[in-house]
Amino acid sequence: MSFEWLNDWLPFTFYYLMALLLFLVNLTSWASILFLIPGNWIMVFVSALFYLFMPEHDGTGLSLTVIVIAIVLAGLGEVVEALGSSAGAAKKGASRRAMILALVGTFLLSIVGATLGTPVFPPVGTVLGAIVGGSVGAYLGAYVGEIWKGNLEVDRMEIGRAAFVGRLLGVVGKLAIGVVILVMITIDSLI
């Protein structure tokens, strides 16, 4: 009995198993954006490793052009998040304390929000819980930071509201850019 077919079948199967693994790692990295982890950059790094170590199979494989576009998009995602998260609060006169506490609050309450949202409506509840929880955390962190600094009540509310809206818009923008990176890399690795 001849097993020559196995030599042709194994590289094909191995490549697509690795492409599936790349997709799963990138999907997890994308979701990590909700918790202030640089998921877009993780997707770029893992995809670059895939590009370097997985040779093309029958014309299928990641192209260098897609990796470069992903790098540009990941940088754009960081700009969108930074502008969204801090620009509004900084415009309202937020102190450094408020900005730092807004980041801490975002991280902690995004985890709490995801934990509380998961049992309600598993995949969507997790994402929405993390987004809303992170935004509430930004509000509370900025508010507490301004109390600590001794700003007036009106300033605290305005700064907290700006941090809330900024975080909400920043994370949604970064997630949208992350989806583009995820889809682009997945399609290029499979086609």
Helices and strands as residue ranges (DSSP letters): H 4-31, G 32-35, H 39-53, H 64-82, I 83-87, H 88-91, H 96-120, H 122-149, H 153-190
